[in-house]
Amino acid sequence: ELPLMPHFHWDRGLRYEFKPLETVGEATPSWVHLESRYVRGRIAAKLHMDAAAYDGDEELGPLDNDADFRRARVYAGGQAHALRPLNYHLEFGYDGRGWSFHSAFVTYPDIPWLNTIRIGQFKAPMSLAMLGSSRDLSLMEKGSPVDAFSPGFRLGVGVGGPELDNRMTWRLGWFADVNEFDVGEASESIRSFNGRLSWLPRREESTPGYIHLGASGSFSDSGNESFRYRSRPESFLAPHVVDTDDISANQGAAYGLEFAGVQGPWTVQSELLQVFVNAVEGPNLRFQGFYAQTSWFVTGESRPYRSMSGTLGQVLPHHDFSLRKKRWGAVEFAARFSRLDLADRDVDGGEMDVVMGGVNWYWNRYMRLMLNVGYADVDGGSHSGEMRLVQGRWQLQF
């Protein structure tokens, strides 16, 4: 067999391709119907730098003004041929807590009846906001119910994908708990079955506009250990101010409902999530939360839809920022209200309402500046009081 020869070039990241020597130098190499071995993909990175200032009641605990890297990650993804064609993804970096692999998985496409098979560490299929990329958020952090209840990154195996002319997606998977991450459910030693279904009842290419509906659910087993749910006030540099602590329980279940609507520059998005915990002692418990948010692009851009995953995609400015050409990139205003209830029966993790507003300035596809102003009201639990915050982010990706 001939050795694999490398090719490199820059195109929105470092593109690479390894092919057998006999295919090197072809004028138009095929990226789809290669009978030989190959590995190709892109190496890219993203950097999020946050700063935040707080003013809150003493009962909420220490609220220190701070600045830190929110994310600093390098990732590689692409296609390869190992027994059969596959897609792969690796992401490693810093998330404000430490260094770790966030995702590492392979996906086998075009599987009869199953659509695709994915194996490795990736996001369990639950929550529209969680499954989307942090690069594409309208506000700096996800809503507090998503932070508290969505499983986030897990180790597992999943099947499913887009169907019906990409108007529907379905995903099913079995997952085991891994190391704690920056967002997502804080339960440990959890094994769960997760599933999600999304549907586009309306899609207009010309306007553009669409309506997204989604539902997800999970059944979890703790292995006779515990469940735990907690959240920050939608600011990563703040402490967790609502927290159930460890709840001795065997099993739990959760469901989520999703809605998103886009009409030209306007986006409306909302989710409802509930979890049910089968406590070892005492009655069963229920915790819940929801958020509703909207955003508007003053400069006329529209948020795209990622039909392969059933999520909202990356916004690209109509014109890059340029003082010489008197172009200002893209400007977006966003607002959200969220409510999280972690108190039920003899567990008092607290209740929290958060109002968050923000403005985003997209210079180009690679950089944007974000500014958020928020208010949080926490009642019950080990912390109680009001908080006001101002936070900003410098975001770079290539």
Backbone hydrogen bonds, N-H to C=O, Kabsch-Sander energy under -0.5 kcal/mol:
donor,donor_aa,acceptor,acceptor_aa,energy
5,M,19,K,-4.0
7,H,17,E,-1.7
9,H,15,R,-2.1
11,D,13,G,-3.1
14,L,43,I,-2.3
15,R,9,H,-3.1
15,R,13,G,-0.8
16,Y,41,G,-2.2
17,E,7,H,-2.0
18,F,39,V,-3.6
19,K,5,M,-2.0
19,K,17,E,-0.5
21,L,3,P,-1.2
23,T,20,P,-2.0
24,V,20,P,-0.6
24,V,21,L,-1.0
26,E,23,T,-1.4
35,E,33,H,-0.6
39,V,18,F,-1.9
40,R,79,Q,-2.8
41,G,16,Y,-2.2
42,R,77,G,-2.3
43,I,14,L,-2.4
44,A,42,R,-0.5
44,A,75,Y,-2.9
46,K,73,R,-2.1
47,L,396,L,-3.3
48,H,71,R,-2.9
49,M,394,W,-2.4
50,D,48,H,-0.5
50,D,68,D,-2.8
51,A,392,G,-1.9
52,A,66,D,-2.8
53,A,390,V,-2.7
55,D,388,R,-2.4
57,D,386,E,-2.1
60,L,57,D,-1.5
61,G,58,E,-2.1
64,D,62,P,-0.6
66,D,52,A,-1.9
68,D,50,D,-2.1
70,R,48,H,-2.3
70,R,68,D,-0.6
71,R,48,H,-1.5
72,A,94,Y,-2.2
73,R,46,K,-2.4
74,V,92,F,-2.9
75,Y,44,A,-2.6
76,A,90,L,-2.5
77,G,42,R,-1.7
78,G,88,Y,-1.8
79,Q,40,R,-1.8
80,A,86,L,-2.3
81,H,38,Y,-1.5
82,A,84,R,-2.0
84,R,82,A,-1.7
86,L,80,A,-2.4
87,N,107,T,-2.8
88,Y,78,G,-2.1
89,H,105,F,-2.1
90,L,76,A,-2.8
91,E,103,S,-2.5
92,F,74,V,-2.7
93,G,100,S,-2.2
94,Y,72,A,-2.5
95,D,98,G,-1.5
100,S,93,G,-2.1
102,H,91,E,-2.0
102,H,100,S,-0.7
103,S,91,E,-1.2
104,A,121,Q,-2.0
105,F,89,H,-2.2
106,V,119,I,-2.2
107,T,87,N,-3.1
108,Y,117,I,-3.2
111,I,115,N,-2.3
114,L,111,I,-0.7
114,L,112,P,-0.6
115,N,111,I,-2.1
116,T,114,L,-2.3
117,I,108,Y,-1.9
118,R,158,G,-3.1
119,I,106,V,-2.5
120,G,156,G,-2.3
121,Q,104,A,-2.4
122,F,120,G,-0.6
122,F,154,R,-2.2
124,A,152,G,-2.6
126,M,124,A,-1.7
131,L,127,S,-2.1
132,G,128,L,-1.1
136,D,133,S,-1.7
137,L,134,S,-0.9
146,V,143,G,-0.8
147,D,143,G,-1.9
148,A,144,S,-2.0
149,F,145,P,-2.5
150,S,146,V,-1.6
154,R,122,F,-2.8
155,L,176,A,-2.0
156,G,120,G,-3.1
156,G,154,R,-0.5
157,V,174,W,-2.0
158,G,118,R,-2.7
159,V,172,L,-2.9
160,G,114,L,-1.9
160,G,116,T,-1.2
161,G,170,W,-1.3
163,E,168,M,-3.2
167,R,163,E,-1.0
167,R,164,L,-1.3
168,M,163,E,-1.9
169,T,198,S,-1.7
170,W,161,G,-1.8
171,R,196,R,-2.2
172,L,159,V,-2.3
173,G,194,N,-2.2
174,W,157,V,-2.2
175,F,192,S,-2.9
176,A,155,L,-3.2
177,D,190,I,-1.7
184,G,147,D,-0.8
185,E,150,S,-2.7
186,A,228,R,-0.9
187,S,228,R,-0.6
191,R,221,D,-2.5
192,S,175,F,-2.5
193,F,219,F,-2.3
194,N,173,G,-2.6
195,G,217,G,-2.3
196,R,171,R,-2.3
197,L,215,A,-2.8
198,S,169,T,-2.5
199,W,213,L,-2.7
200,L,167,R,-2.2
202,R,211,I,-0.9
204,E,209,G,-3.5
209,G,204,E,-2.1
210,Y,262,V,-1.9
211,I,202,R,-2.2
212,H,260,A,-3.7
213,L,199,W,-2.5
214,G,258,E,-1.7
215,A,197,L,-2.4
216,S,256,G,-2.4
217,G,195,G,-2.3
218,S,254,A,-2.3
219,F,193,F,-2.0
220,S,252,G,-3.4
221,D,191,R,-3.0
222,S,250,N,-2.9
227,F,247,I,-2.0
231,S,242,V,-2.0
234,E,232,R,-1.5
238,A,235,S,-1.5
241,V,231,S,-1.4
241,V,239,P,-0.6
242,V,231,S,-1.4
243,D,349,G,-1.7
244,T,229,Y,-2.6
247,I,227,F,-2.9
248,S,246,D,-0.6
249,A,225,E,-1.2
249,A,247,I,-0.6
250,N,278,N,-1.6
251,Q,278,N,-0.7
252,G,220,S,-2.2
253,A,276,F,-2.6
254,A,218,S,-2.0
255,Y,274,Q,-2.2
256,G,216,S,-2.5
257,L,272,L,-2.4
258,E,214,G,-2.9
259,F,270,S,-2.2
260,A,212,H,-2.1
261,G,268,V,-2.9
262,V,210,Y,-2.8
263,Q,266,W,-2.1
264,G,208,P,-2.9
266,W,263,Q,-1.9
267,T,295,S,-2.3
268,V,261,G,-2.7
269,Q,293,Q,-2.7
270,S,259,F,-2.7
271,E,291,Y,-1.7
272,L,257,L,-2.0
273,L,289,G,-2.8
274,Q,255,Y,-2.1
275,V,287,F,-2.7
276,F,253,A,-3.4
277,V,285,L,-2.4
278,N,251,Q,-3.2
279,A,277,V,-1.2
280,V,248,S,-2.5
281,E,248,S,-0.5
285,L,277,V,-2.5
287,F,275,V,-2.2
288,Q,341,D,-1.7
289,G,273,L,-2.2
290,F,339,R,-2.1
291,Y,271,E,-1.9
292,A,337,F,-2.4
293,Q,269,Q,-3.0
294,T,335,A,-2.4
295,S,267,T,-2.2
296,W,333,F,-2.6
297,F,265,P,-1.4
298,V,296,W,-0.8
298,V,331,V,-1.7
299,T,331,V,-0.9
300,G,297,F,-1.5
306,R,311,T,-3.2
307,S,305,Y,-1.0
309,S,306,R,-1.0
310,G,306,R,-2.0
311,T,306,R,-1.4
313,G,304,P,-2.7
321,F,363,W,-3.2
322,S,327,R,-3.0
326,K,322,S,-0.5
326,K,323,L,-0.5
327,R,322,S,-2.7
330,A,362,Y,-2.2
332,E,360,N,-2.5
333,F,296,W,-2.6
334,A,358,G,-2.6
335,A,294,T,-2.4
336,R,356,M,-2.7
337,F,292,A,-2.5
338,S,354,V,-2.4
339,R,290,F,-2.8
340,L,352,M,-2.5
341,D,288,Q,-3.1
342,L,340,L,-0.6
342,L,350,G,-2.5
344,D,347,V,-2.7
347,V,344,D,-2.3
348,D,346,D,-0.6
349,G,342,L,-2.3
349,G,347,V,-0.6
351,E,379,D,-2.7
352,M,340,L,-2.6
353,D,377,D,-2.1
354,V,338,S,-2.5
355,V,375,Y,-2.8
356,M,336,R,-2.7
357,G,373,V,-2.6
358,G,334,A,-2.7
359,V,371,L,-2.1
360,N,332,E,-2.9
361,W,369,L,-2.9
362,Y,330,A,-3.0
362,Y,360,N,-0.6
363,W,361,W,-0.7
363,W,367,M,-1.9
364,N,367,M,-1.4
368,R,395,Q,-1.9
369,L,361,W,-2.2
370,M,393,R,-2.5
371,L,359,V,-1.9
372,N,391,Q,-3.2
373,V,357,G,-2.7
374,G,389,L,-2.5
375,Y,355,V,-2.4
376,A,387,M,-2.6
377,D,353,D,-2.6
378,V,376,A,-0.5
378,V,385,G,-3.2
379,D,351,E,-2.8
383,H,380,G,-0.6
385,G,378,V,-2.3
387,M,376,A,-2.6
388,R,55,D,-2.5
389,L,374,G,-2.3
390,V,53,A,-2.2
391,Q,372,N,-2.5
392,G,51,A,-2.7
393,R,370,M,-2.3
394,W,49,M,-2.3
395,Q,368,R,-2.6
395,Q,393,R,-0.6
396,L,47,L,-2.7
397,Q,366,Y,-2.3
398,F,45,A,-2.2
